[in-house]
Amino acid sequence: TLQRRAGAPCWTYRAGGAVVWDSDARGEWDEMHLKTAFLRPNFRLLETLKVENGRILFLREHLARLETAARHFGFPYETPEIGTPPDGMLRILLDAEGRYTIESRPLAANPLPTRAVLSETPVDPANTFLYFKTTWCPWYT
C-alpha cells in the first residue's frame, strides 16, 4: 500500500504477506522482494583506483570501503581477484549478486582542465546513496 498523509513531504509504502502455519520463510521473503522491487534502483557498487608503476594505490582502503558498502546494501562480498593490472585507471564494480566486473584503461598523459559548476539545488542528506560510491547517482545529471 502506497500512502501519503495530507501535506506530508514523503510517501510510505507497506508490503507484507499472509504468514500462516505452513508458510515457507524463504518464499515469503522472496515475495516481499518481488513486491518492493520497483522501489530499489538497479545499481552496482564501484571503486576507481590508480595503478602506478605496477602498484594499485590505496588498495586496502578501497576494498574496505567496498566491503562496507556491500554490507550496507546487502550485497554478497568476497575480496575480488584483481591480478596485476597495467598502469592507469582500474575500476571495480560489484553487483547485487556478488559478481565483479573489473575494467582497466590508461590515464591521459596531460588531462585537460575541467570546469565544475556548483548546483544551487541541495541534495537530501538522508539519501543513503550519497554516502557510498555506486552507479546510481541521478542527482549528478
Contacts in CASP RR format, 6 or more apart in sequence:
PFRMAT RR
TARGET T0000
AUTHOR 0000-0000-0000
METHOD contacts of the structure
MODEL  1
TLQRRAGAPCWTYRAGGAVVWDSDARGEWDEMHLKTAFLRPNFRLLETLK
VENGRILFLREHLARLETAARHFGFPYETPEIGTPPDGMLRILLDAEGRY
TIESRPLAANPLPTRAVLSETPVDPANTFLYFKTTWCPWYT
1 13 0 8 1.000
1 14 0 8 1.000
1 15 0 8 1.000
2 11 0 8 1.000
2 12 0 8 1.000
2 13 0 8 1.000
3 11 0 8 1.000
3 12 0 8 1.000
3 13 0 8 1.000
3 14 0 8 1.000
4 10 0 8 1.000
4 11 0 8 1.000
4 12 0 8 1.000
13 36 0 8 1.000
13 39 0 8 1.000
15 32 0 8 1.000
15 35 0 8 1.000
15 36 0 8 1.000
16 31 0 8 1.000
16 32 0 8 1.000
16 35 0 8 1.000
17 28 0 8 1.000
17 31 0 8 1.000
17 32 0 8 1.000
19 28 0 8 1.000
41 136 0 8 1.000
42 96 0 8 1.000
42 136 0 8 1.000
43 129 0 8 1.000
43 134 0 8 1.000
43 135 0 8 1.000
43 136 0 8 1.000
44 93 0 8 1.000
44 94 0 8 1.000
44 95 0 8 1.000
44 96 0 8 1.000
44 101 0 8 1.000
44 134 0 8 1.000
44 135 0 8 1.000
45 66 0 8 1.000
45 69 0 8 1.000
45 70 0 8 1.000
45 73 0 8 1.000
45 75 0 8 1.000
45 93 0 8 1.000
45 94 0 8 1.000
45 132 0 8 1.000
45 133 0 8 1.000
45 134 0 8 1.000
45 135 0 8 1.000
46 91 0 8 1.000
46 92 0 8 1.000
46 93 0 8 1.000
46 94 0 8 1.000
46 133 0 8 1.000
46 134 0 8 1.000
46 135 0 8 1.000
47 62 0 8 1.000
47 63 0 8 1.000
47 65 0 8 1.000
47 66 0 8 1.000
47 91 0 8 1.000
47 92 0 8 1.000
47 133 0 8 1.000
48 89 0 8 1.000
48 90 0 8 1.000
48 91 0 8 1.000
48 92 0 8 1.000
48 133 0 8 1.000
49 56 0 8 1.000
49 57 0 8 1.000
49 58 0 8 1.000
49 59 0 8 1.000
49 62 0 8 1.000
49 89 0 8 1.000
49 90 0 8 1.000
49 91 0 8 1.000
49 92 0 8 1.000
50 56 0 8 1.000
50 57 0 8 1.000
50 88 0 8 1.000
50 89 0 8 1.000
50 90 0 8 1.000
50 107 0 8 1.000
51 57 0 8 1.000
51 85 0 8 1.000
51 86 0 8 1.000
51 87 0 8 1.000
51 88 0 8 1.000
51 89 0 8 1.000
51 90 0 8 1.000
51 104 0 8 1.000
52 87 0 8 1.000
52 88 0 8 1.000
53 87 0 8 1.000
54 84 0 8 1.000
54 85 0 8 1.000
54 86 0 8 1.000
54 87 0 8 1.000
56 62 0 8 1.000
56 82 0 8 1.000
56 85 0 8 1.000
56 90 0 8 1.000
59 82 0 8 1.000
62 92 0 8 1.000
63 79 0 8 1.000
63 80 0 8 1.000
65 133 0 8 1.000
66 77 0 8 1.000
66 92 0 8 1.000
66 94 0 8 1.000
67 77 0 8 1.000
68 132 0 8 1.000
69 75 0 8 1.000
69 132 0 8 1.000
69 133 0 8 1.000
69 134 0 8 1.000
70 76 0 8 1.000
70 77 0 8 1.000
70 94 0 8 1.000
70 98 0 8 1.000
71 77 0 8 1.000
72 128 0 8 1.000
72 132 0 8 1.000
73 96 0 8 1.000
73 132 0 8 1.000
74 96 0 8 1.000
75 94 0 8 1.000
75 95 0 8 1.000
75 96 0 8 1.000
75 98 0 8 1.000
76 97 0 8 1.000
76 98 0 8 1.000
77 94 0 8 1.000
77 98 0 8 1.000
78 98 0 8 1.000
80 92 0 8 1.000
80 94 0 8 1.000
80 100 0 8 1.000
80 102 0 8 1.000
82 90 0 8 1.000
82 92 0 8 1.000
82 102 0 8 1.000
85 102 0 8 1.000
85 104 0 8 1.000
86 104 0 8 1.000
86 106 0 8 1.000
87 106 0 8 1.000
87 107 0 8 1.000
88 104 0 8 1.000
88 105 0 8 1.000
88 106 0 8 1.000
88 107 0 8 1.000
89 104 0 8 1.000
89 105 0 8 1.000
89 106 0 8 1.000
89 107 0 8 1.000
90 102 0 8 1.000
90 103 0 8 1.000
90 104 0 8 1.000
91 102 0 8 1.000
91 103 0 8 1.000
91 104 0 8 1.000
92 100 0 8 1.000
92 101 0 8 1.000
92 102 0 8 1.000
93 100 0 8 1.000
93 101 0 8 1.000
93 102 0 8 1.000
93 103 0 8 1.000
93 135 0 8 1.000
94 100 0 8 1.000
95 101 0 8 1.000
123 130 0 8 1.000
123 139 0 8 1.000
124 130 0 8 1.000
127 139 0 8 1.000
129 136 0 8 1.000
129 137 0 8 1.000
130 139 0 8 1.000
END
